Amino acid sequence: MIEWFTQHGMRIIGIVLVGAIAYLIFQKIVPRFIRRTIAVKMKDKPDVEVQKRGKTLSNVIRNTVGILIIVLVFITILPEVGVNIGPFLAGLGIFGLAIGFGAQSLVKDIINGLFILTENQYGIGDVVKVAGIAGLVEEINLRRTILRDLDGIVHYIPNGEINIASNFTKGYSRVNMNISVAYGEDLDRVIDVINQTCTAMSEEEEWKGKMIKPPQVLRVDALGDSGIEIKILGDTQPLAQWDIMGELRKRIKKEFDKEGIEIPWPHMKVYFGEDILSSKLKKS
């Protein structure tokens, strides 16, 4: 027993230590290398985009390299415990081939995951809609994407199920909102009030850094059943559009109240026509 430990046990300990050191080194080096490489390749992109891309690739590469190191350590240890790795590797190859035929969906997930990562369709921190589900990307790897929606529900989506990916925060985001006013209002006056409100907000220290192109009225968008729809558009930093739209709605409502501009609500006018009894009396 002592002789076996001296010959093989020490080697096993050495292999495990080397594997652990290699794993820790990769965990430290990979993120730094990825960040520097991405910063050079995406020097014209916003810092937020660079950080999201770096974090996404770092997580995927670190996890993949970690799995490879564990597998390599395991295979290297097998001869030390008396296992002939030749037949083992041959059997592993046959087993892998059988798994490949039986797990086509897994292969599809990995291939689609490679395309998502190499094409930079989305990354950690983006708000996306994939496979009919919208949410914040919390994690992505070669096999699946993890989203958390507004209700806090976490969705695990196999990459093979993703045919269309809609990214709400790629490069920049957009304010796209409609404000409804009553038919009796002066539209030129309404548009002036909205634009002044948007401009004043864009000049405030709290908000100007979040706006790329301050929101302004684009057009009269529709003549609705109860009011006239006015469309407002503007470009923002990624993820800032919802905060900006919420604040704008509040400020526009206050300005409308101050200016006496009516925001309509659904209503109906009912006409009963001429009273039948009165009509008969007149005839008689």
C-alpha positions as CSV (number, residue, x, y, z in Angstrom):
1,M,0.0,0.0,0.0
2,I,2.8,2.4,0.9
3,E,4.7,1.4,-2.2
4,W,1.6,2.0,-4.4
5,F,1.0,5.4,-2.7
6,T,4.7,6.3,-3.3
7,Q,4.6,5.4,-7.0
8,H,1.0,6.3,-8.0
9,G,-0.6,8.3,-5.1
10,M,2.0,11.0,-5.3
11,R,1.5,11.2,-9.1
12,I,-2.3,11.5,-8.7
13,I,-1.8,14.3,-6.2
14,G,0.6,16.0,-8.5
15,I,-1.8,15.7,-11.5
16,V,-4.7,17.1,-9.4
17,L,-2.5,20.0,-8.2
18,V,-1.3,20.8,-11.7
19,G,-4.9,20.7,-12.9
20,A,-6.1,22.9,-10.1
21,I,-3.3,25.4,-10.7
22,A,-4.0,25.5,-14.4
23,Y,-7.7,26.0,-13.7
24,L,-7.1,28.9,-11.4
25,I,-4.6,30.5,-13.8
26,F,-7.1,30.3,-16.6
27,Q,-9.8,31.8,-14.4
28,K,-7.6,34.8,-13.8
29,I,-6.0,35.2,-17.2
30,V,-8.9,34.6,-19.5
31,P,-11.1,37.6,-18.3
32,R,-8.2,40.0,-18.5
33,F,-7.1,38.8,-22.0
34,I,-10.7,38.9,-23.3
35,R,-11.3,42.4,-21.9
36,R,-8.1,43.8,-23.5
37,T,-8.9,42.1,-26.9
38,I,-12.5,43.2,-26.9
39,A,-11.5,46.8,-25.9
40,V,-9.2,47.0,-29.0
41,K,-11.7,45.4,-31.4
42,M,-14.6,47.4,-30.1
43,K,-12.9,50.7,-29.4
44,D,-15.6,52.7,-31.3
45,K,-18.4,51.0,-29.3
46,P,-19.9,52.3,-26.0
47,D,-18.2,51.1,-22.8
48,V,-21.4,49.3,-21.8
49,E,-21.3,47.2,-25.0
50,V,-17.6,46.4,-24.5
51,Q,-18.2,45.3,-20.9
52,K,-21.2,43.1,-21.8
53,R,-19.3,41.4,-24.7
54,G,-16.3,40.8,-22.5
55,K,-18.3,39.3,-19.7
56,T,-20.2,37.1,-22.0
57,L,-17.2,35.6,-23.8
58,S,-15.2,35.3,-20.5
59,N,-17.9,33.2,-18.9
60,V,-18.2,30.9,-21.9
61,I,-14.5,30.4,-22.3
62,R,-13.8,30.0,-18.6
63,N,-16.5,27.3,-18.3
64,T,-15.4,25.5,-21.4
65,V,-11.8,25.5,-20.4
66,G,-12.7,24.4,-16.9
67,I,-14.6,21.3,-18.2
68,L,-11.7,20.4,-20.5
69,I,-9.2,20.6,-17.7
70,I,-11.3,18.4,-15.5
71,V,-11.7,15.8,-18.3
72,L,-8.0,15.9,-19.0
73,V,-7.1,15.4,-15.3
74,F,-9.6,12.5,-15.1
75,I,-8.1,10.7,-18.2
76,T,-4.5,11.3,-16.9
77,I,-5.4,9.8,-13.5
78,L,-6.9,6.6,-15.0
79,P,-3.6,4.8,-15.8
80,E,-2.4,5.5,-12.2
81,V,-5.3,3.4,-10.8
82,G,-4.7,0.6,-13.3
83,V,-7.2,1.5,-16.0
84,N,-6.0,1.0,-19.6
85,I,-7.0,4.2,-21.3
86,G,-6.7,2.7,-24.8
87,P,-9.9,0.7,-24.7
88,F,-11.5,3.4,-22.5
89,L,-10.9,6.0,-25.1
90,A,-12.2,3.7,-27.9
91,G,-15.3,3.0,-25.8
92,L,-15.7,6.6,-25.1
93,G,-15.5,7.4,-28.8
94,I,-18.2,4.8,-29.6
95,F,-20.3,6.1,-26.6
96,G,-19.9,9.6,-27.9
97,L,-21.0,8.6,-31.4
98,A,-24.1,6.9,-30.0
99,I,-24.8,10.0,-27.9
100,G,-24.4,12.1,-31.0
101,F,-27.0,10.2,-32.9
102,G,-29.4,10.2,-30.0
103,A,-28.8,13.8,-28.9
104,Q,-29.3,15.8,-32.1
105,S,-31.1,18.5,-30.2
106,L,-27.9,19.0,-28.0
107,V,-25.8,19.3,-31.1
108,K,-28.3,21.8,-32.5
109,D,-28.1,23.8,-29.2
110,I,-24.3,24.0,-29.3
111,I,-24.1,24.9,-33.0
112,N,-26.7,27.6,-32.6
113,G,-24.9,28.8,-29.4
114,L,-21.7,29.2,-31.4
115,F,-23.5,31.4,-33.9
116,I,-25.1,33.5,-31.2
117,L,-21.7,34.1,-29.6
118,T,-19.6,34.7,-32.7
119,E,-22.2,37.0,-34.3
120,N,-22.6,38.8,-30.9
121,Q,-26.4,38.7,-31.2
122,Y,-26.7,39.4,-27.5
123,G,-24.8,39.0,-24.3
124,I,-25.1,39.1,-20.5
125,G,-26.9,42.3,-19.4
126,D,-28.9,42.7,-22.6
127,V,-32.7,42.7,-22.7
128,V,-33.9,40.4,-25.4
129,K,-36.8,38.5,-26.7
130,V,-36.0,34.9,-27.8
131,A,-38.3,31.9,-28.3
132,G,-41.3,34.2,-27.5
133,I,-39.9,35.1,-24.0
134,A,-38.6,38.6,-23.2
135,G,-36.2,39.3,-20.3
136,L,-32.7,40.2,-19.1
137,V,-29.9,37.9,-20.1
138,E,-28.4,36.6,-16.9
139,E,-26.2,33.8,-18.4
140,I,-25.4,32.3,-21.8
141,N,-23.3,29.4,-22.8
142,L,-23.0,27.1,-25.8
143,R,-26.1,25.0,-24.8
144,R,-28.7,27.5,-23.3
145,T,-29.6,31.0,-22.5
146,I,-31.0,32.1,-19.1
147,L,-33.5,35.0,-19.0
148,R,-35.2,36.7,-16.1
149,D,-38.4,38.5,-16.9
150,L,-40.1,41.4,-15.2
151,D,-42.0,39.1,-12.8
152,G,-38.6,37.7,-11.6
153,I,-39.3,34.4,-13.3
154,V,-36.1,32.7,-14.6
155,H,-36.4,31.0,-18.1
156,Y,-33.9,28.4,-19.3
157,I,-34.0,28.4,-23.1
158,P,-32.1,25.8,-25.2
159,N,-30.2,27.7,-27.9
160,G,-31.6,25.3,-30.5
161,E,-35.0,26.7,-29.9
162,I,-33.9,30.3,-30.8
163,N,-34.8,31.1,-34.4
164,I,-35.2,34.9,-34.0
165,A,-33.4,36.9,-31.4
166,S,-34.7,40.5,-30.8
167,N,-32.2,42.7,-28.8
168,F,-33.7,45.7,-27.1
169,T,-30.4,47.1,-25.9
170,K,-27.9,46.6,-28.8
171,G,-25.7,49.7,-29.0
172,Y,-28.4,52.0,-28.0
173,S,-32.1,52.0,-27.0
174,R,-35.0,54.1,-28.2
175,V,-37.9,56.0,-26.6
176,N,-41.0,55.2,-28.7
177,M,-44.2,56.4,-27.1
178,N,-47.5,57.9,-28.0
179,I,-49.4,60.6,-26.1
180,S,-53.1,61.1,-26.7
181,V,-54.9,64.5,-26.6
182,A,-58.5,65.5,-27.1
183,Y,-59.8,66.4,-30.5
184,G,-60.6,70.0,-29.3
185,E,-56.9,70.8,-28.5
186,D,-54.6,73.0,-30.6
187,L,-52.1,70.5,-31.9
188,D,-49.3,73.1,-32.5
189,R,-49.6,74.2,-28.9
190,V,-49.6,70.6,-27.7
191,I,-46.5,69.8,-29.7
192,D,-44.7,72.8,-28.3
193,V,-45.5,71.8,-24.7
194,I,-44.3,68.3,-25.3
195,N,-41.0,69.3,-27.0
196,Q,-40.3,71.9,-24.3
197,T,-40.8,69.3,-21.6
198,C,-38.5,66.8,-23.4
199,T,-35.8,69.5,-23.9
200,A,-35.9,70.7,-20.3
201,M,-35.6,67.1,-19.1
202,S,-32.6,66.4,-21.4
203,E,-30.7,69.3,-20.0
204,E,-30.9,68.1,-16.4
205,E,-27.8,66.5,-15.0
206,E,-29.6,63.4,-13.9
207,W,-30.9,62.6,-17.4
208,K,-28.7,64.1,-20.0
209,G,-26.1,61.4,-19.7
210,K,-28.8,58.8,-20.4
211,M,-30.0,60.5,-23.6
212,I,-28.2,60.2,-26.9
213,K,-30.8,62.0,-28.9
214,P,-33.4,63.9,-26.8
215,P,-37.0,62.8,-27.4
216,Q,-39.1,65.0,-29.6
217,V,-42.4,64.8,-31.3
218,L,-42.1,62.9,-34.6
219,R,-45.6,63.3,-36.0
220,V,-49.3,63.0,-35.4
221,D,-49.5,59.3,-35.4
222,A,-53.2,58.4,-35.5
223,L,-56.7,59.8,-35.2
224,G,-58.1,57.4,-32.6
225,D,-61.6,56.8,-31.3
226,S,-61.2,59.0,-28.3
227,G,-58.3,61.3,-29.1
228,I,-55.4,62.2,-31.4
229,E,-52.2,60.1,-31.0
230,I,-48.9,62.0,-31.0
231,K,-45.7,59.9,-31.4
232,I,-42.5,60.8,-29.5
233,L,-39.1,59.3,-30.5
234,G,-35.6,59.7,-29.1
235,D,-32.4,57.6,-28.6
236,T,-31.0,56.6,-25.2
237,Q,-28.2,54.6,-23.6
238,P,-29.0,50.9,-23.4
239,L,-31.6,50.0,-20.8
240,A,-32.4,53.7,-20.1
241,Q,-35.5,54.0,-22.3
242,W,-38.0,52.7,-19.8
243,D,-36.9,55.0,-17.0
244,I,-36.9,58.0,-19.4
245,M,-40.4,57.1,-20.8
246,G,-41.8,56.7,-17.3
247,E,-40.4,60.1,-16.2
248,L,-41.6,61.8,-19.4
249,R,-45.2,60.5,-19.0
250,K,-45.3,62.0,-15.5
251,R,-43.9,65.4,-16.6
252,I,-46.1,65.6,-19.6
253,K,-49.1,64.9,-17.5
254,K,-48.2,67.7,-15.1
255,E,-47.6,70.1,-17.9
256,F,-50.9,69.3,-19.6
257,D,-52.7,69.8,-16.3
258,K,-50.9,73.2,-15.9
259,E,-51.8,74.2,-19.5
260,G,-55.3,72.9,-19.4
261,I,-54.7,70.4,-22.1
262,E,-57.1,67.4,-22.0
263,I,-55.9,63.8,-22.1
264,P,-59.0,61.9,-23.3
265,W,-60.4,58.7,-22.0
266,P,-62.7,56.2,-23.8
267,H,-66.3,57.6,-23.9
268,M,-69.4,57.3,-26.0
269,K,-72.2,59.7,-26.9
270,V,-75.6,58.0,-27.2
271,Y,-78.4,59.7,-29.4
272,F,-81.9,58.4,-28.8
273,G,-83.4,60.4,-31.7
274,E,-86.7,62.3,-31.6
275,D,-89.1,61.2,-28.9
276,I,-91.8,59.0,-30.5
277,L,-94.6,60.2,-28.2
278,S,-93.8,63.9,-28.8
279,S,-93.8,63.2,-32.5
280,K,-97.3,61.6,-32.4
281,L,-98.7,64.5,-30.3
282,K,-97.4,67.0,-32.8
283,K,-99.1,65.2,-35.7
284,S,-102.4,65.0,-33.9
